[in-house]
Amino acid sequence: MADNYLGKKMEDLESGRLAKGRKAGLKTKSAAGAKAAGKAKNSLDNLLLKNRSCRGYDSSYKVTLKELEQIIDVNRLIPSSRNQQVLRFKPLIGEQAAEFTKYIKLGGALPELNLPFPGTEPNAYIIICSIAKPNRWTDVDLGISAQSMLLKAVDMGLNGICIGAFNKERATEIVNNSQKQGQKPKKEASAQSGYASAEALDGYEPLMVLAIGKSIEKFQLLPIDESENHNYFRENNIHYIPKVKKLIIE
Ligand SMILES: Cc1cc2nc3c(=O)[nH]c(=O)nc-3n(C[C@H](O)[C@H](O)[C@H](O)COP(=O)(O)O)c2cc1C
């Protein structure tokens, strides 16, 4: 028996109490799920449900630099390996964000759609960089940081997506060339600040990009067995995301 909200929802779906058939997944667009469970609007479960990877945005909503800074601020509150806090963040809005869109790839599992659809492109990005040579622990920090920022975005009424498929060369140019003289991390200075000199970098190394904006997409989670296809798909304008039901090792 699941002892948490999402687990119970999945069980309800499985037993057909909420809906019938494979497509009767868990709607994430509204707060209906959380209301049904009597949860506060922004309970963690509800934030997690609404935190779907979004590939279509409302172009009339222009994300501001202040909003991106608020999202980036969560990084002052999260765990970090050896507390080295090697991640740095470059917010992009306006023309700079519009130009960057051609350097990202969305919806690799749905190549025929060529996402994002014209007019629904993100208008804000955060390039997540490291000031130390990336290693396993940097990657763990990266995951914690990315998910924390996405949850903050949802908490603010926005949405986002992790983007691993981006042009690293272009991102490197942006984060290193846009620096005011003297602000770019220097290998020697970084080496003195705590981590081994072999790990220090001259400049910033982009690891991942987040897109941020107001979602126009409809999502539905789909509980699956681990042997079933994990690929997300779209039907009738709904983006279905299969999620494995059984995770606990017995
Ligand atoms: C590390 C990481 C990298 C990702 N890179 C991309 C990407 O380059 N393009 C994309 O469209 N989605 C990307 N995604 C989003 C995943 O496709 C998405 O998380 C998955 O389909 C599940 O959907 P959900 O996030 O709504 O649960 C990435 C997700 C993660 C965690």
The ligand as an SDF file (V2000), in Angstrom:
LIG
                    3D

 31 33  0  0  0  0  0  0  0  0999 V2000
   19.0340   15.5090  -17.3310 C   0  0  0  0  0  0  0  0  0  0  0  0
   17.8540   15.7490  -18.2370 C   0  0  0  0  0  0  0  0  0  0  0  0
   18.0700   16.1980  -19.5260 C   0  0  0  0  0  0  0  0  0  0  0  0
   16.9770   16.4230  -20.3700 C   0  0  0  0  0  0  0  0  0  0  0  0
   17.2040   16.9270  -21.6290 N   0  0  0  0  0  0  0  0  0  0  0  0
   16.1470   17.1860  -22.4340 C   0  0  0  0  0  0  0  0  0  0  0  0
   16.3500   17.7600  -23.7200 C   0  0  0  0  0  0  0  0  0  0  0  0
   17.4680   18.0470  -24.1220 O   0  0  0  0  0  0  0  0  0  0  0  0
   15.2570   18.0110  -24.4910 N   0  0  0  0  0  0  0  0  0  0  0  0
   13.9900   17.7150  -24.0610 C   0  0  0  0  0  0  0  0  0  0  0  0
   13.0430   17.9640  -24.8030 O   0  0  0  0  0  0  0  0  0  0  0  0
   13.7750   17.1740  -22.8490 N   0  0  0  0  0  0  0  0  0  0  0  0
   14.8070   16.9150  -22.0150 C   0  0  0  0  0  0  0  0  0  0  0  0
   14.5870   16.4040  -20.7620 N   0  0  0  0  0  0  0  0  0  0  0  0
   13.2150   16.2070  -20.2920 C   0  0  0  0  0  0  0  0  0  0  0  0
   12.8200   14.7220  -20.2480 C   0  0  0  0  0  0  0  0  0  0  0  0
   12.5140   14.2850  -21.5540 O   0  0  0  0  0  0  0  0  0  0  0  0
   11.6030   14.5840  -19.3080 C   0  0  0  0  0  0  0  0  0  0  0  0
   12.0370   14.7860  -17.9820 O   0  0  0  0  0  0  0  0  0  0  0  0
   10.9210   13.2250  -19.4420 C   0  0  0  0  0  0  0  0  0  0  0  0
   10.3260   13.0940  -20.7140 O   0  0  0  0  0  0  0  0  0  0  0  0
    9.8310   13.0210  -18.3810 C   0  0  0  0  0  0  0  0  0  0  0  0
    8.8760   14.0450  -18.4220 O   0  0  0  0  0  0  0  0  0  0  0  0
    8.5580   14.8690  -17.1180 P   0  0  0  0  0  0  0  0  0  0  0  0
    9.7790   15.6930  -16.7930 O   0  0  0  0  0  0  0  0  0  0  0  0
    7.3840   15.7250  -17.4600 O   0  0  0  0  0  0  0  0  0  0  0  0
    8.2580   13.9080  -16.0270 O   0  0  0  0  0  0  0  0  0  0  0  0
   15.6560   16.1790  -19.9060 C   0  0  0  0  0  0  0  0  0  0  0  0
   15.4690   15.7450  -18.5930 C   0  0  0  0  0  0  0  0  0  0  0  0
   16.5440   15.5330  -17.7650 C   0  0  0  0  0  0  0  0  0  0  0  0
   16.2810   15.0910  -16.3370 C   0  0  0  0  0  0  0  0  0  0  0  0
  1  2  1  0
  2  3  1  0
  2 30  2  0
  3  4  2  0
  4  5  1  0
  4 28  1  0
  5  6  2  0
  6  7  1  0
  6 13  1  0
  7  8  2  0
  7  9  1  0
  9 10  1  0
 10 11  2  0
 10 12  1  0
 12 13  2  0
 13 14  1  0
 14 15  1  0
 14 28  1  0
 15 16  1  0
 16 17  1  0
 16 18  1  0
 18 19  1  0
 18 20  1  0
 20 21  1  0
 20 22  1  0
 22 23  1  0
 23 24  1  0
 24 25  2  0
 24 26  1  0
 24 27  1  0
 28 29  2  0
 29 30  1  0
 30 31  1  0
M  END
$$$$
